[in-house]
């Protein structure tokens, strides 16, 4: 078979083995750090948690950091700390993972979806203003793919309307907005440490904040609503005493996970630099390709490049997004789609959210494909992706 024949049609794949879209990078130092904790006195909540939190606070420039079992749990904690509850509305983007809206539902409040900017794919501040009501309590902007949202405009809206800003920075550890690190700007900022993110703890999340009241609430919320701090107790029977003061959750990270996170953080700059390098290689390769649109980058921020997303110019193609997606998989390129707009998911449809609510997000969803991008890739891997994309697009070009 000719090398130009698609693998899906019987040709030879570009790669002999599968390349995932994302994957953790674990080295011997990471493994040793975990083993050290396993041999210590603490494997659940101990000194490694505090060290990990202190390192995240230092790197982001925040005053406080609180670790959670996942990014989702961290967002839930942030919504609780912000006082979000029944009758409240929280504006967020549909172009995200479901957790960005689910955390609002956990608190009995209502997610309100505002449409995205068609260039950056981030929450559009103009659309936020259109969604404001007397019930609006907070805004949850998502730094989609690692590119910071327009935080100056979002914070202006928040100040004018007495709203809390909870940044979903699951994609954006190591990103910057106007020379400030993401994590130091919003009222609260969430980071995720899932294996496909910049660093991993297996599962895990973190909230950073500069607000001491939020900090105390977050600490207590992740531990059943229990406090052992004598200054916060209603009574004090002695050194053994503790009080459960509200209904919290068991959202505590383990020292095992924190040890992995501490070790991974030492490589964060290297990991982000590699992602930037590979994104630049993709940009250069596809810059003049008429059948796709490469990611636009705003001058107001520096992306940490969690995802590299191409948007298909379908009018230039004789195949569908599904055709191209399946063809790339057969070339052993692990493509994905990020994301199905949240308001289109069956559960949200049952809640009454309708198609057509956010046309920019819906139109984008129909065109996008996520290419592999992670620190464990080699330059050859990047070249393989470029070859496969060109091979498939050439086949389907009009």
DOVO-476010 format. One record per residue: x, y, z of N, C-alpha, C in turn; residue in one letter. Coordinates in steps of 0.02 Angstrom, whole numbers, plus 50000, padded with zeros to 5 digits. Example, Ala and Ser with C-alpha at 12.3 -4.5 7.8 and 13.67 -1.06 7.14 Angstrom:
! DOVO-476010
506604971650390506154977550390506604983550390A 506424988850354506844994750357506455000250394S 
! end
This chain:
! DOVO-476010
500424994050000500005000050000500445006350000X 500205011449969500575017749968500555021050036X 501085024850051501115028450115500595033750121X 500285035850065499765040950068499075037950081X 499025031350077498375028050090498245028050165X 497665030450185497505030750256497485023750286X 497705023350348497695016950384496985014350389X 496495018850396495805016850402495555013550337X 495915014750282495745011750217496235006250198X 496635003950246497084998350233497815000250225X 497975006650230498665008850223499075007650287X 499705009450284500155008650342500085014650388X 499965013650452499905019350498500555023250502X 500505029650516501085033950526501525031350583X 501195028750635501565026150694501395018750702X 501885015050727501785007950740501435006750807X 501465011750853501145010950918500765017350935X 500275016650979499805021950995500125027351037X 499985033651020500215039451058499605042651091X 499535042551158498945045451189498955053051184X 498375056251196498355063551193498695066551254X 498715062851310499025065351371499235059451414X 499755060451454499995055051497500455057951550X 500435054951610500885057151663501605055451646X 502065059251677502785057851671503045056751742X 503225050551758503465048651824504185046151818X 504645049151858505335046751856505525043551922X 506155041451928506395037951987506355042352050X 506475048852042506425053352099505715053552126X 505225053552082504525053352103504375047052142X 504595041452115504475035052148504805034852217X 505425037352221505785037352285505435041652336X 505145047152315504795051652362504185048252392X 503835044352351503255040652375503465035052423X 503985031552405504235026052447504445028852516X 504755034652516504965037652579504375038952626X 503815041352598503215042352638502925035752662X 502925030752619502665024152638503055021152696X 503675023152703504095020552758504085025152819X 503685030452816503665035352870503065034052916X 502955038352964502405037553011501745039852983X 501755044152931501145046952904501055044852831X 500475041852817500325040452746499655043752726X 499265046052775498645049652757498785057152760X 498505060552810498605067852814499155069352864X 499735071452839500315072752881500725078552855X 501365078652869501785084452852501875085552777X 501815080352736501905081252664501355085652635X 500745085252663500195089452639500375096852648X 500595098552708500765105552722501335107952678X 501825103552666502385105452623502155106552551X 501725102152527501465102752459501065109252452X 500635110652501500245116852500500705123052500X 501225122752542501685128452545502045129552479X 502225124052445502575124652381502115127452327X 501495125252326501015128052277500905135452290X 500835137352354500745144452371501345148452348X 501935145852360502555149452341502595150252265X 502465144952228502525145152155502015149752123X 501405149852150500885154052121500885161052148X 501195162152206501195168752237500585170052279X 500205164752296499625165452339499835165052413X 499425167852457499585167452529499435160552557X 498905157352531498695150952560498545145952504X 498615139552521498415134252475498135128452517X 497595125452492497265119952528497175114152479X 497445108352497497415102452454496765098752463X 496525095852408495915091752407496035085352368X 495555080752374495615074252341495585074752265X 495295080052239495235080952166495105088252152X 495165090152088494985096852069494245098152079X 493835093052068493115093652078492955095052151X 493275091252196493165092352268493405099352288X 493945101652258494205108352272493705113652250X 493405112852191492895117652169492285117552215X 492095111652238491545111152285491705115052349X 492315114152374492535117852433492515125352422X 492735127452363492745134652348492035137452347X 491565133752318490865136152316490585136552387X 490755131752429490535132152499490835138152534X 491485139152527491815144652560491545151452537X 491335151752474491055157952447490335159252470X 490055154352506489365155252531488835154052479X 489005150552425488515149152373488015144052398X 487365145452387486855140852412486215141352372X 485695138452397485055138152363484805145152347X 484575146052285484325152452262484855156752227X 485485154752234486035158552202486145156052131X 486425160452090486635158752022487385159952015X 487705155651977488425156351965488545155851890X 488875160951862488995161251790489645157651775X 489615153151726490215149651704490165148251629X 490665144851603490715143351532490455136351518X 490155135351459489965128551440490545124551412X 491095127951394491665124751361492155122451414X 491975117151449492375114851506492155107851524X 492515104751570492295098351598491705099751645X 491275094851654490645095751691490755098251762X 491325096851792491445098751862491385106251874X 491545110351823491515117651831490815120051846X 490315116251824489615117851838489325113451893X 489545107151896489285102551946489395105152017X 489965108552028490115111052094489595116052118X 489275119452072488735124152089488115120252110X 487955114952073487385110752089487465107452158X 488085105452175488205102352240487975106752297X 488005113252286487815118152338487075120252333X 486715117052288486005118652281485875124952241X 486385127552209486325133752169486235131952095X 486185137052053486025136251982486615138551939X 486905134051898487405136351849487065140251793X 487375145751774487135149751718487695149951666X 487555147651606488085147051555488085153251511X 488665156551510488785162151464489225159751408X 489125162551349489485160051290490215162051291X 490585158951246491315159851243491505165051190X 492105167651198492415171751146492635166951090X 492425168151028492585163350974493325163150956X 493715168050980494435167850967494815163851021X 494715165651084495095162551138494775156151164X 494125155351151493725149751177493605150351252X 493805155951282493675157251353493015161051361X 492775161151423492175164751441492225172051417X 491705174351382491695181051354491405185951405X 491795190851429491535195651479490885199051457X 490805200451393490185203751369489585199151382X 489695192751373489145187851384489005187051459X 489515187951500489405187651573488925193151593X 489045199251568488605204851586487885203551567X 487785200151510487105198651487486745193751534X 487125189851571486825184651613486745186751686X 486965192751704486915194951773486185195951794X 486025193651855485375195051886485485196651959X 484955198251994485015199652066485205193452106X 485165187552074485335181352108486055179152096X 486415182752052487105180752036487545181552097X 487905176252114488325176252174489075175852156X 489235172552100489945171352084490025170352009X 490655170651988490855169051920491395163751924X 491335158551883491855153451878492135153451807X 492645157651794492975157451729493455151451726X 493515148551667493965142851657494525145151610X 495145143851630495715145451587495805139651538X 495395139851486495335134151440495985132851402X 496205126751403496825124151373497455126851407X 497385130951458497955134051491498025141451476X 497605144051430497625151151413497185155051462X 497465159951498497075163651547496495167351516X 495925167251552495345171251533495505178651544X 495075182951519495175190251525494995192451596X 495465191551642495325192451713495195199751733X 495515204451700495385211551719494645213151710X 494365211351653493665212851639493205208851685X 493385202651697492975198451741492975201151812X 493555203251837493585205951904493235212751910X 493245216651856492865222951856492115221551864X 491875216651826491165214751832491025212351904X 491485208351932491385205751999491355211352051X 491815216152046491815221752094491185225852089X 490965227152028490365231252018489735227952046X 489755221252051489145217552070489235213452133X 489795214652169489925211152232489915203552224X 490285201052175490305193952159490975190952178X 490975184552191491585180852204491835177852138X 492495178152127492785175052067493175168752089X 492945163052064493285156652076493575154452009X 494225154952002494545152951938494635145451935X 494395142551881494525135451867495165135251825X 495715133951859496375133751826496635126651822X 496165121851813496365114851805496875113951749X 496835118351698497285117951641497885122651646X 497925126651699498345132651694498885133351747X 499105127951778499675128451823500285130651782X 500605135951804501185138551767501015143951716X 500375145551709500175150851662500215157751696X 500215163051656500255169851682499755174251647X 499485179051686499055184251658499345190951676X 499545194751624499855201351633500405201051686X 500855196351677501455195451719501305193251790X 500695191251804500515188451869500365181051861X 500595177051908500475169851904499745168251917X 499465163951875498795161351890498825157751957X 498355159352000498345156752068498425162252120X 498655168052097498765173652143498265179252133X 497795178452086497385184152064496665183752090X 496335178152079495625177552096495495176952170X 494865177352190494685176152260494895169152281X 494765164452236495015157552245495175154752176X 495675150452173495885147352110495975139952121X 495695135952076495755128652080496265126052031X 496695121452055497145117652012496985110252017X 497105106751963496995099451961497655095851950X 497715090051981498325085951974498175079051947X 497665078751903497505072551867498105070651823X 498195064251807498795062151769498925065751703X 498415068451669498555071951606498735079251616X 498725081751678498875088751691499635089851696X 499835096051711500545097751709500955093851760X 500685093051820500985088551869500415084151896X 500595078451925500075073951948500195071652020X 499645070352054499655066752119499225060552113X 499095058252052498615052952038497935056152028X 497575057252082497015061852084497195067052136X 496935073052128497095078252177496925085152150X 496825089752195496685096652176496915101352230X 496885107852217497125112952263496725119352252X 496575122752307496315129552302496845134252331X 497005139552293497415144952319496975150952332X 497165154852382496775160852399497215165552440X 497045171852439497375176752482496935178752541X 496355175652546495855177452596495885172652655X 496055174952715496125170452772495465167152793X 494905170552782494255167652799494095161752753X 494215162652689494115157052642494585151252660X 495195152952677495685147852695495445143452752X 495205146552805494965142852863494355138552846X 493905141352806493305137552786493495131552743X 493965132452699494185126952655494495121252695X 494925123052743495235117952785494715113852822X 494215117252849493715113852889493235109752844X 493065112552786492605109252741492885102552717X 493535102152703493825096052676493895090652730X 493745092352793493825087652848493195087152890X 492635085652856491995084252889491665090252922X 491935096252913491685102052949491935102253021X 492465098453034492735097853102493315102653112X 493345105653172493925109753190494215107253256X 494875107753261495225106453324495565112753350X 495425118253317495725124653335495335127653394X 495655128253453495305130853512495005137753501X 495315141853458495065148553446494395148653410X 494235143053377493615142753338493065138753371X 493215135753429492735131353462492225135153504X 491635132153509491115134853553491265132853626X 491505126653635491715124153700492405121153692X 492715119353748493365115953745493425111453806X 493335105053797493355100253853494065098053870X 494545099453826495235097253839495605096153775X 496235093753779496655093153719496405088053668X 495955083553688495685078653642495085081353602X 494845087153621494185089353600494195092053528X 493645090753493493545093653426492795094953418X 492635099253371491935100753357491785100253282X 491235097053266490965097353198490465103153198X 490615108253159490225114453161489775115353101X 489895111653048489445111452990489565104952953X 489145103552904489215097352867489745098152814X 490325095252827490865095352778490945088452745X 491505087452713491625081252676492325078652692X 492425072252678493105069552684493445070252617X 493745076052607494075077752544494825078552554X 495105074852602495815075652619496265071652573X 496765074952546497285071652508497725067552555X 498085062652530498535058752571499255061352565X 499665059652615500375061352611500715057752554X 500475051852537500755048052481500695052252417X 500095054852406499975058952346500355065552349X 500365068552408500715075052416501455074252402X 501755068652424502465067552412502605067252337X 502155063952300502235063852227502175070852198X 501685074752223501595081552199502205085952212X 502495085352272503095089252289503665087752240X 503755081352226504295079352180504145081752109X 503515081252087503325083552021503415091052012X 503275094852066503325102052062504035104352045X 504525100552065505225102352049505355102351974X 504915099051936504995098551864504495102851826X 504085106651863503545110351830503795114951774X 504295118851788504555123551737504785119751675X 505125114251685505355110151629504755107351590X 504245105051626503655102251593503295107451552X 503205113451580502855118851544503255120951483X 503915121451490504335123351434504275118351376X 504245111851393504175106751341503505107551305X 502975108651344502325109551313502315115651267X 502625121051289502665127051246503055125551182X 503595121851189504015120151131503615116051081X 503255111051105502885106651060502295110351029X 501975114851067501435118851039501695123350984X 502285126150994502595130350942502745126350880X 502955120150888503085115750830502445114550791X 501895113250827501255112450794501045118850758X 501115124450792500925130850762501295132050696X 501945130750698502355131850638502145127250581X 501995121050599501815116050548501135117450516X 500665120050556499975120750532499775127950517X 500245132650525500075139750519499735141450452X 499955138250399499695139950332499235134450304X 499005130050348498555124650326497845127350322X 497555127450262496905130550252496335126650284X 496445120250296495895116150321495815116350397X 496285119450431496225119950504496405126950529X 496175128350589496325134550623496725132850685X 497315135850693497725134450752497485138750810X 497665137150872497405140850930497645148050931X 497175152550939497335159650948497585160751019X 498095165051026498365166551093498315174151105X 497955175851159497885182851177498545185651203X 498675192051189499295195251212499285196751286X 498705195951318498655197651390498905192151436X 499025186251408499235180651451499745176151418X 500025171751458500495166551433500205159851452X 500025155951402499725149451414500235144351440X 499985139751481500405134151502500275127951459X 499855128751409499745123651357499585116651385X 499025116251419498785109651439498545105751378X 498185109151334497915105851274498105109751212X 498185106051156498265109151091497675107051048X 497255111951032496625110650997496635113850928X 496505109850877496415112450810495665112850796X 495465117950758494765118650737494735117550662X 494335112850640494295111150570493895116350532X 494155118350474493765122550428493365117750384X 492785115850409492395110450378492185112050306X 492125118550291491925120450223492485118850172X 493095117750197493655115950154493765108350150X 493335104650184493435097350189492835093550162X 492965087750134492425083450108492245077950157X 492565077950215492405073250267492165076850329X 491855073150374491615075950436492155075950490X 492025079250546492495078850603492575071650626X 492035067850625492065060750645492515056850597X 492465058050533492895054650484493625055850499X 493795062250512494485064250523494735061550590X 494315061850640494485059250707494645051850703X 494205048050672494305040750668494905039050625X 495035042950573495625041650531496265042850570X 496285048150611496885049450651496995044050703X 496465041450733496545035850780496855029850746X 496655028450685496935022650648497665023750630X 497875030150628498585031650617498975031150683X 498645028850736498925028050803499075034750837X 498675039750820498715046250853498105046950900X 498245047450964497715047551014497385054351020X 496955055950973496595062250975496015061851025X 495745067651042495175068051087494775074151068X 494225075451104493825081551095493705084651163X 493895090951171493785094651234493445101251218X 492805101951236492375097251271491695097251237X 491275092451255490565093051240490295098551285X 489985103851257489735109251300489285106451355X 489405108751416489085105751474488325105951469X 488055111351443487315111951441486995107151391X 487405103851349487135098951302487145091851330X 487455090851388487485084151418486785082151441X 486605075751437485925073551452485665075851520X 486075075651571485845077751637485645085051638X 486045089251605485885096451603485285097751558X 485205093751506484605094451465483975092951506X 484025087951550483465086251594483315091951643X 483825095751660483715101551704483405107451669X 483365107051601483025112351564483465116651520X 484125115251519484575119051475484465116751403X 484445121551357484255120051288484835121051239X 484815117151186485275118351131485135125251102X 485665128851083485605135651058485735140851111X 485845138551174485965143151229486625146851220X 487135143351195487805146351186488055144551116X 487835148151065487985146250996488725145950979X 489125150451007489845150350992490165143751016X 489995141751077490255135551105490015129551065X 489385129651046489095124051009489405123350940X 489505128950906489825128750840490545126350845X 490895128750896491585126650905491635119250918X 491195116650961491215109550978491195105150916X 490815107150866490735103150806491365102950762X 491865107250778492445108050734493105105750765X 493115104650832493765104050866494005096850874X 494665096250874495015089950889495625091750931X 495735088050984496325089051027496885084351005X 497465087250992498055083250973498465081551035X 498865076251032499295074551089499765080251108X 499805081451173500265086551200500395084951273X 500995082551287501185081251357501945080851361X 502195081651422502915082451431503305076051417X 502975070251417503315064051403503405062651329X 503155067151287503245066351214503955067951194X 504155065351137504785067151106504645071551045X 505165074651019505075078550958504845074050901X 505075067850900504865063150848504115061850854X 503865061350915503145060450925502765066350894X 503015072350906502685078350877502695077950801X 503265076150773503305075550700502825070150674X 502735064750711502265059550690501555062250689X 501375066250740500705069250741500605073850681X 501105077950667501065082550611500985078750545X 501375073450537501325069350475500635066250469X 500375063750525499715060450522499165065450507X 499195071350538498685076450526498705078650452X 499295079850427499365081850356499115076350309X 499285070150326499075064450284498315063950282X 497995064450339497265063850342496925069850310X 497175075950325496855081850296496945082150220X 497515080150196497625079950124497115075350090X 496975069750123496485064950095495795068050092X 495615071750144494935074350149494845081450122X 495385084550099495325091450072494925091450008X 494535096649998494155097449936494615099349879X 
! end
